[in-house]
Amino acid sequence: MSNFHARKSKILSLLSVPPEEYDDLSPKGSIDTNIRELIDEVNGREGWVTTSSCGGRVAVFLEGRKAGSRGDEGEENQDGDSGRKTIAGIGGKGGGGRWLYVSHDPVSLVKGESWAEKFGMLRSSDDIRGDKKAEDVRFVRFKFEPMILHILTSSPTHAQTLLTAALQSGFRESGALNLTSGCPMVGVRSMGLGMESVVGVERDGVCYCVVPEWQLRDLVGVANARFRENEGRIARFRGLLMEGKGKEGWEDGESRARRLRGEGLRRREEMRRERDMGDREVQDDEGYEIDLFNGF
């Protein structure tokens, strides 16, 4: 058994457990419902197997403690990345960062509930930040993250098919690693669809919202619209894969222009031939009628 087939067999055995028993390192702990069928279809094809996935999500996240801040010896992570004590990076992960809210579906509000409450934050009329230095402030970030999918492939040809479908369906930041190796890894992503905004800060272990309610509402509206666009791109990607339209490989702009120019010239030549053939048929018909007339 090849290395690829051994890894695929192991991954499929993990995915075959009932959904209620499956668990992974993501905040949700399971495969997202909106891409479960896509993952099953990808894994059902020869030469592909998914290694990680997220169908898209809205998340409110308290970033970790930054390097140089008080207590920068690190804290236990709660973001699903690792169990080690770390310092937060540029994006805020690590260093004790934690999820305040995560949804893999468009977000709505229960009557009588505020957006700040829904996202795990309180409001205060006090100066929450106080005299803290910038490196000591832990921000609360509102994020929308579109689908991301990592697929191990058995050959560069299989990887190219995936890349073609991903790029054509709108996942423009997709790419492949180790294309020269036997088993390239393809990342299907569209980071341009993502968004992020600071909406709160942490003080003494409590998260406080620092933006008005209308701004949270508008952020949710934008995120929900991007959820719909994300679903559309997923549907296009799934359709291209299942219809096999990505088999010819991705083209750069110059190659595509040459191909279209060649196809146009061929169509023009075919039309000229059809026109010439029609002219000859008309001439033959006229000659035939004259011969019949002269025969009487």
C-alpha positions as CSV (number, residue, x, y, z in Angstrom):
1,M,0.0,0.0,0.0
2,S,1.4,3.4,-1.0
3,N,2.0,6.2,1.6
4,F,-1.0,8.1,0.2
5,H,-3.4,5.2,0.4
6,A,-2.2,4.3,3.9
7,R,-2.9,7.9,5.1
8,K,-6.3,8.0,3.3
9,S,-7.3,4.7,4.8
10,K,-6.5,6.0,8.3
11,I,-8.3,9.3,7.8
12,L,-11.4,7.6,6.4
13,S,-11.5,5.2,9.4
14,L,-11.7,8.3,11.7
15,L,-14.4,10.0,9.6
16,S,-16.5,6.8,9.5
17,V,-17.5,7.1,13.2
18,P,-21.0,8.4,13.9
19,P,-21.2,12.2,14.0
20,E,-22.1,12.3,17.7
21,E,-18.9,10.3,18.5
22,Y,-16.5,12.2,16.2
23,D,-14.2,14.8,17.8
24,D,-11.4,17.0,16.5
25,L,-9.4,20.0,17.8
26,S,-11.6,22.7,16.4
27,P,-13.9,24.7,18.8
28,K,-16.9,22.9,17.4
29,G,-15.2,19.5,17.6
30,S,-16.8,18.0,14.5
31,I,-17.1,18.4,10.7
32,D,-19.3,21.3,9.7
33,T,-22.7,20.3,8.4
34,N,-22.6,22.6,5.4
35,I,-19.6,20.8,3.9
36,R,-20.1,17.2,5.1
37,E,-21.5,16.1,1.7
38,L,-18.6,17.9,-0.1
39,I,-16.1,16.1,2.1
40,D,-17.7,12.7,1.5
41,E,-17.7,13.4,-2.2
42,V,-14.0,14.4,-2.3
43,N,-13.0,11.4,-0.2
44,G,-15.0,9.1,-2.4
45,R,-12.8,10.1,-5.4
46,E,-9.6,8.3,-6.3
47,G,-6.5,10.3,-5.4
48,W,-8.0,12.8,-2.9
49,V,-8.5,12.8,0.9
50,T,-9.4,15.8,3.2
51,T,-7.1,16.4,6.1
52,S,-8.7,19.4,7.7
53,S,-11.7,21.6,7.1
54,C,-13.9,24.5,8.2
55,G,-17.1,25.3,6.3
56,G,-17.0,29.0,7.3
57,R,-17.8,30.7,10.6
58,V,-18.5,33.8,12.6
59,A,-16.3,34.0,15.6
60,V,-15.7,36.4,18.5
61,F,-12.3,35.8,19.9
62,L,-10.3,37.2,22.9
63,E,-6.7,37.4,21.8
64,G,-3.9,36.0,23.9
65,R,-1.4,37.8,26.0
66,K,1.2,39.5,23.8
67,A,5.0,39.2,24.1
68,G,6.3,42.0,26.3
69,S,3.1,42.3,28.3
70,R,2.9,41.8,32.0
71,G,2.7,38.1,32.7
72,D,4.1,37.2,29.2
73,E,5.3,33.9,30.5
74,G,2.3,32.5,28.6
75,E,-1.0,30.9,29.3
76,E,-2.8,27.8,28.4
77,N,-4.4,28.1,24.9
78,Q,-8.1,27.7,24.5
79,D,-8.2,28.2,20.7
80,G,-7.8,24.6,19.7
81,D,-4.3,25.1,18.3
82,S,-2.3,23.5,21.0
83,G,-2.2,22.6,24.7
84,R,1.2,24.3,25.2
85,K,1.8,27.6,27.0
86,T,2.5,30.2,24.4
87,I,2.6,33.9,23.6
88,A,0.0,35.3,21.2
89,G,1.1,36.0,17.7
90,I,0.1,38.9,15.4
91,G,-3.4,37.5,14.9
92,G,-4.0,37.2,18.6
93,K,-3.9,33.4,18.8
94,G,-2.0,31.6,21.5
95,G,-1.1,33.0,24.9
96,G,-4.4,32.1,26.5
97,G,-6.7,33.4,23.7
98,R,-10.2,31.9,23.9
99,W,-13.4,31.8,21.9
100,L,-16.3,33.8,23.2
101,Y,-18.7,32.9,20.4
102,V,-18.6,30.6,17.3
103,S,-21.3,29.9,14.7
104,H,-21.0,28.0,11.5
105,D,-24.3,29.4,10.3
106,P,-25.7,32.9,9.7
107,V,-26.2,34.7,13.1
108,S,-29.6,35.9,14.5
109,L,-30.6,37.5,17.7
110,V,-33.1,36.2,20.3
111,K,-35.7,38.8,21.2
112,G,-34.6,40.8,24.3
113,E,-31.0,39.8,23.8
114,S,-28.3,42.3,22.9
115,W,-25.5,41.6,20.5
116,A,-22.9,42.3,23.2
117,E,-24.5,39.7,25.5
118,K,-24.7,37.2,22.7
119,F,-21.0,37.5,22.0
120,G,-20.1,37.1,25.7
121,M,-19.3,40.8,26.5
122,L,-20.5,43.3,29.1
123,R,-20.8,47.0,28.8
124,S,-19.3,49.6,31.1
125,S,-19.4,53.4,31.3
126,D,-15.9,53.4,32.8
127,D,-12.6,53.8,30.9
128,I,-12.0,50.1,30.3
129,R,-8.5,50.4,28.9
130,G,-7.3,52.9,31.6
131,D,-3.6,53.6,31.5
132,K,-2.6,50.2,30.1
133,K,0.1,50.2,27.5
134,A,-0.8,49.0,24.0
135,E,1.0,45.7,24.5
136,D,-0.9,45.0,27.7
137,V,-4.3,45.4,26.1
138,R,-6.1,42.1,25.0
139,F,-8.6,42.9,22.3
140,V,-11.8,41.1,21.5
141,R,-12.1,40.5,17.7
142,F,-15.2,39.9,15.6
143,K,-14.3,37.7,12.6
144,F,-15.9,36.1,9.6
145,E,-13.8,33.3,8.1
146,P,-14.8,31.6,4.8
147,M,-14.4,27.9,4.0
148,I,-10.9,26.5,4.2
149,L,-10.2,22.9,3.1
150,H,-6.9,21.0,3.0
151,I,-6.8,18.0,0.6
152,L,-4.0,15.5,0.3
153,T,-3.6,14.3,-3.3
154,S,-1.8,11.3,-4.8
155,S,-0.2,13.1,-7.7
156,P,0.4,16.6,-9.2
157,T,-2.3,15.8,-11.8
158,H,-4.9,15.2,-9.0
159,A,-3.7,18.4,-7.3
160,Q,-4.1,20.4,-10.5
161,T,-7.7,19.2,-11.0
162,L,-8.6,20.5,-7.5
163,L,-6.8,23.8,-8.0
164,T,-8.6,24.4,-11.3
165,A,-12.0,23.8,-9.7
166,A,-11.1,25.9,-6.7
167,L,-9.9,28.9,-8.7
168,Q,-12.8,28.8,-11.1
169,S,-15.4,28.7,-8.3
170,G,-14.0,31.8,-6.5
171,F,-11.5,30.4,-4.0
172,R,-8.8,32.7,-5.5
173,E,-6.2,32.2,-2.7
174,S,-6.1,28.5,-3.2
175,G,-2.7,26.9,-3.7
176,A,-0.6,23.7,-3.5
177,L,2.4,22.7,-1.4
178,N,5.0,20.1,-2.5
179,L,3.8,19.9,-6.1
180,T,7.0,18.2,-7.0
181,S,6.5,15.5,-4.4
182,G,4.4,12.4,-4.8
183,C,1.6,13.7,-2.6
184,P,0.9,17.4,-3.0
185,M,-1.3,19.1,-0.5
186,V,-4.0,21.5,-1.8
187,G,-5.4,24.4,0.2
188,V,-8.8,25.6,-0.9
189,R,-9.3,29.1,0.5
190,S,-10.7,32.6,-0.2
191,M,-9.2,34.9,2.4
192,G,-10.5,38.0,0.5
193,L,-14.0,37.0,1.7
194,G,-12.9,37.2,5.3
195,M,-13.3,40.2,7.7
196,E,-12.1,41.2,11.1
197,S,-12.9,44.1,13.5
198,V,-11.9,44.9,17.1
199,V,-15.1,45.1,19.2
200,G,-14.0,44.8,22.8
201,V,-11.2,44.6,25.4
202,E,-10.5,42.5,28.4
203,R,-10.0,43.8,31.9
204,D,-9.5,41.6,35.0
205,G,-10.7,38.5,33.2
206,V,-13.9,40.2,31.9
207,C,-14.6,41.1,28.3
208,Y,-16.2,44.5,27.6
209,C,-17.7,45.7,24.4
210,V,-16.3,49.0,23.2
211,V,-18.5,49.6,20.1
212,P,-22.2,50.6,19.9
213,E,-24.9,48.1,19.4
214,W,-25.7,49.3,15.9
215,Q,-22.1,48.6,14.8
216,L,-22.3,45.0,16.1
217,R,-25.6,44.6,14.2
218,D,-24.0,45.9,11.0
219,L,-21.0,43.7,11.4
220,V,-23.3,40.7,11.7
221,G,-25.2,41.8,8.6
222,V,-22.0,41.9,6.6
223,A,-20.9,38.6,7.9
224,N,-24.3,37.0,7.1
225,A,-24.0,38.3,3.5
226,R,-20.6,36.8,3.3
227,F,-22.0,33.5,4.6
228,R,-24.3,33.4,1.6
229,E,-21.5,34.2,-0.8
230,N,-19.4,31.5,0.8
231,E,-22.2,28.9,0.3
232,G,-22.4,29.9,-3.3
233,R,-18.7,29.4,-3.9
234,I,-18.9,26.0,-2.1
235,A,-21.8,24.9,-4.4
236,R,-19.8,26.0,-7.5
237,F,-16.7,24.2,-6.3
238,R,-18.7,21.0,-5.6
239,G,-20.4,21.2,-8.9
240,L,-17.1,21.6,-10.8
241,L,-15.5,18.7,-9.0
242,M,-18.4,16.4,-9.6
243,E,-18.9,17.3,-13.2
244,G,-15.1,16.9,-13.9
245,K,-14.8,20.4,-15.4
246,G,-11.4,20.9,-13.8
247,K,-9.6,18.2,-15.7
248,E,-7.9,20.4,-18.2
249,G,-5.9,22.3,-15.7
250,W,-5.6,25.9,-14.7
251,E,-4.7,28.5,-17.3
252,D,-3.0,31.8,-16.8
253,G,-4.3,34.9,-18.6
254,E,-1.9,34.6,-21.6
255,S,-2.6,30.9,-22.1
256,R,-6.4,31.5,-21.9
257,A,-6.1,34.3,-24.5
258,R,-4.2,32.1,-26.9
259,R,-6.7,29.3,-26.5
260,L,-9.7,31.6,-27.1
261,R,-8.0,33.1,-30.1
262,G,-7.4,29.7,-31.5
263,E,-11.0,28.6,-30.9
264,G,-12.2,31.8,-32.6
265,L,-10.1,31.2,-35.7
266,R,-11.3,27.6,-35.9
267,R,-15.0,28.6,-35.6
268,R,-14.4,31.3,-38.3
269,E,-12.9,28.7,-40.6
270,E,-15.7,26.3,-40.0
271,M,-18.3,29.0,-40.8
272,R,-16.4,29.9,-44.0
273,R,-16.4,26.2,-45.1
274,E,-20.1,25.9,-44.3
275,R,-20.8,29.1,-46.3
276,D,-18.7,27.8,-49.3
277,M,-20.5,24.5,-49.2
278,G,-23.9,26.2,-49.2
279,D,-22.9,28.3,-52.2
280,R,-21.8,25.2,-54.1
281,E,-25.1,23.4,-53.3
282,V,-27.0,26.4,-54.6
283,Q,-25.0,26.4,-57.8
284,D,-25.5,22.7,-58.3
285,D,-29.3,23.0,-57.7
286,E,-29.5,25.8,-60.3
287,G,-27.5,23.8,-62.9
288,Y,-29.7,20.8,-62.3
289,E,-32.9,22.8,-62.9
290,I,-31.5,24.2,-66.2
291,D,-30.6,20.8,-67.4
292,L,-34.1,19.5,-66.7
293,F,-35.6,22.5,-68.6
294,N,-33.3,22.0,-71.6
295,G,-34.2,18.3,-71.7
296,F,-37.8,19.0,-72.7
